[in-house]
Amino acid sequence: WEDYELRVGISKVFWGVTESAHLVDVVNQTDEVESVDGEDKLGQPMLHFSAIKQWGTVDALLLPYFRERTFAGDDGRLRPTIPVSAEASYQSSHGQNHIDYALRYSVMLDDWDVGVSYFQGTNRDPYFQVVDQGMRQVLAPYYAQSKQVGVDVQGIVGDWLWKFEGIYRDSLDHHIGLVGGFEYTWVGVFDSIWDVGVISEYLYDSRGNNAQNIGQNDLFVGSRFVFNDEAGTEVLLGITQDLDNSDIFNGKLEASSRLTNHLKWRFDAWLFENRTPNDRLYFARKDDFVELSLEYYF
């Protein structure tokens, strides 16, 4: 068993290499209450088998239970103009008990990391239906079955880090999603211990304005500051610009640092600008916010 691992329980599995979006990261459900960018995930019950060989690593996952996406409540933010119902429906007659599975093969080829993945099961991204609930209308999540093939590539060329993720998903609709770009890092800028990186990525979704996410035809530009201190201080600044509508963009600031071996502070700020009423994310135009948190590790 030196080359094999078997894990059973509730866990999180991360797949992806890009900064602005993680298209291939399909195993765990998104927690939209904790984050607006899809970075926070819910734990997933799983049987996870890994084979680690010289020719690459194979991961096989059996996912016996589905967790529904969390959404902000009536008084919460961020949420659509019409609130999201807590009552979801499923394409599969097994509902949340449908057994999903995922496979991934990854290998290092010289300075390049390449991953190929496949997922089949309940779509982590719900569709929405407007339904009457009592005296009001709500958005009812509908979880269809889906198949997804993904590719992720990351390569180091000098001080350049090149990244790419691409997927093809077959569900109620069929679409291609792409995100790719680079991160260039100045190591020890101005003869200091700081590292400064410049990031640029292009995002594409073949569904266009019918997509329910940012990244149909967008450009992300950002900068990362790594202080290389004992506290592990890092700062990330970024802006995502819609290339079809100049008045649609969002910006973010992320910063974190350790206070002790067990305590860490984190600061997040988001800015949303949208003056296009027929855009699906128009509802978030006034939901700029800042968040300061303390995290305890044990």
N, C-alpha and C positions, 0 to 999 in steps of 0.2 A: 503493500500500500504506500510505498514511498512516493510514487508518482501519481497517486490518486487521493482525492478528498471526497468525503460525503458529509453533507450538512443537512440537518432536518430541523425545522422550526420556523420562526417568524424572523425575516431578515430583510435587508436592503441590498440590492445589486445595482451598481452604477455602470452603465455603458455610455461612452461618449468622449469626445476630445475637444469640441469647439466651445467657445465662451458664450456666445449670444443665444444659443438654443441647443438642446440635446435631442435630436430626432430619433436616434437609435435606442435611447434609454426608455425601454418599453415595459420592463418587468414590473416595477412598482407603480402604484397609483399616485397621482399628484395630490398634494394637500394644498388647496387654494386658499385655505384660511390662514396658513402660516406664511405663504409667500405668493407674490404675484407673477413671478417669473418661472414657475414650475420647478424650482430647484429643490423644494422640500417635498419629501415623499412619505407615503404611509408604509409601514411594515407589511410584508407579503408572506403568508404561509407558503412554504416551499420545501421540496426535496431537491437539493442542489448537488449534482455530481460533477466533479472536475477531473480531467486527465491532463497532467502536466508532462509533456514530452519535449524532446529536443526539436521535433518538427512542428511544435506549436502546442497550444492549450485548447482543449475542448471543454465547454461548459454545457451541461444538459440540465434543464430545470423543469420539474413537474409542479404545477401551481394548482392546488386542489380547491381553492376558495378565492372568490373575487371580492375586493373591497371597493365600495362606491366612492367616487370623488367627493371631497368635502367642499362646501360652498359657504360663503358668508350668508348670515340670516337676514331677516327683514331690516334690522337696524345696523347691519354690518357693512363693512367696506372691504374690498371692492365687490360690488354686485351689479348685475344688469338692472335696468329700469323695472322690468318684471322680475319678481323674486323667483328663485329656483326652489322647486318642490323637493321635499325629503323623500317623496315616493317615486321610485324609479321603476322602469319596466325593462324587459330583456327580450332580445330576439330568441335566445335559447330557452327552451322549456325548463332547463335546469337552473335558470336564474343565476344566483351567486354561487351555486355549487357546480357550475360548469368547470370541467378540468381543462386548464390551459397548459401549454408547454412552450418552451423556448430553447433554442440552440445557438451557440456561438463558437466560432473558431477564430483564434487570434494567433498571430505569429510575428516575430521580429525579423525583418529583412534588412540587414545592415543597419542604417540609421532610421529605418521606417518601421512603424508599428501598424499592422493591418488587421482589421477585424471584420468578419462576415457573420451576420446574425439572421435568425429566422424566428418569428413568433406566430403562434396560431391560438386563438382563443377570444375572450371577451375584450372588445376594444376599450382601452383605458380612457379614450376621449369620447364622452357621450355626445349623441345628437340630442336636440331639444325639440319638444313639441309644446305648443301653447295649448293649455287645457284650462277648463273652468274648475276651480276648487272653492266650493262655497260661494261667496259673493264676489270673488275676484278671480283674475287670471294669473296663472303661474307657468313657469317653464318646467316641464316634466322631463327629466333625463331619460334617454333611451339608449341602452347599451347593446350595440349590434355585435355580431361576430366579425372577426377580421383576421387577415393574414398579412404579415409584414416581412419584407426582406430588407435588411440594412447593411450598409458598408461604412466603416469608419477608418480613416487613415491619418496618421500623424508622423511627420518626419522632421528631423533636425538637420539643417544645412547651415553650418557656421553659427552665427547668432540669430538665424531665422528659424522659427518653428511654424511649419506649414500644417494646416488642419483641414479635414474634410469629413462631412457626414452626409449620407444620402439614403433615402428610403423609398420603397414603393409599397403602398398600403392598399389592400383590396378589402373594402368593407361595403357599406351601403353606397358609397362612392369610391372611385379609384383615383388616387393622386400620387404625385411624385413630390418629395420634399428634399431640398438641398441646402446646405450651409457650408461655406468654405472660406478660408482666408489665411491670415498669417499673424504671428506675433514676433516682433523684432525687439530684442533686449539689449540695452546698453549696460554692461556689467561694470560696476564701480564707477558710476557716472561722476564726473568732476573730481576724480581721485578720491571719492568717498567709498563707503561700504554699501551704498545704496545701489539697487538695480532698478532701472526704469524700462518698462516695456511699452511698445505701441502696438495696438491690436486693430485689425480691420477684417471684417467678415461680411460676405454677401449672403442674404437669405432669400430662398425662393420656394413658393408653394404653388403647384399647378392649379389649385382651386381658385386662385385669385381672391377676389373680395368675398367669396363664399367660405373661405377658411375662417375658423373661429379663433385664430391665434395671430399674434404678431409675426411677421416674416413672410408675407406673400411675395413681396418684391422690395426688400428693405436693405439698407446698409447700416452696419454697426461699426462704430469707431470708438476706441477707448484707449485708456492708458493704465498700466499697473505699476505701482510703486512698492518695492520690497525693501524694507529697511535693514534686513539682515541683523537685527538685534536679538538679544536673548528673549525678548517678549514675542518675537515672531510677528511684528507689526506689518500689516499689508493694507494698501488702499487701492481700490479699483474705481475708475471713473469711466462712464460709457454713455453713448447716445445712439439710439436706433432711429433712423430716418426712413419714412415711407417714401419710396422713389416715385410713386404715382401721385401722391398728394403732399406738397411741400409743407402744408400746415399740420401734418400728422407726424408726431415724433414723441419719443419718451426718453428720459435720461435717468441714470441711476448713479448712486454713490454708495460703495460698500467699504467699510473699514473695520478692522478687528485687531486685537492685541491681547496677550495674556497678562493678567495681573499677578497670578500665582501659578503654581503647578496644577491647581484645581479650578481656578477662576479665570474667566475670559470675558472681555466686553466686546460687543459688536454694535456697529452703527450702520443703519441703512436709510437711504433717502431716495424717493422716487418723484419724478416730475412727468406729468402727462399733458400733452398739448394735442388737441383735436378740434378742428373747426368744420368738420365734414359730417353733417347730421346723419347721412345714410351709411356711415361707416359702422361696422358692428361693434367697435370698441369706443364709440362716441360717448357712452355712458360714463367712462372713466376720466373724462376731461377735467373734472374738478376734484379728483381724488388724490392730489399730491399729498405725500405724507413723509414723516420721518419716524424712525423707530430706534430706540436705544435699549439694548438687552444685556443682561448678565447671564453667563452660562457656567454652570458648575459641573465639573467632570469628576467621576469617582471610579 
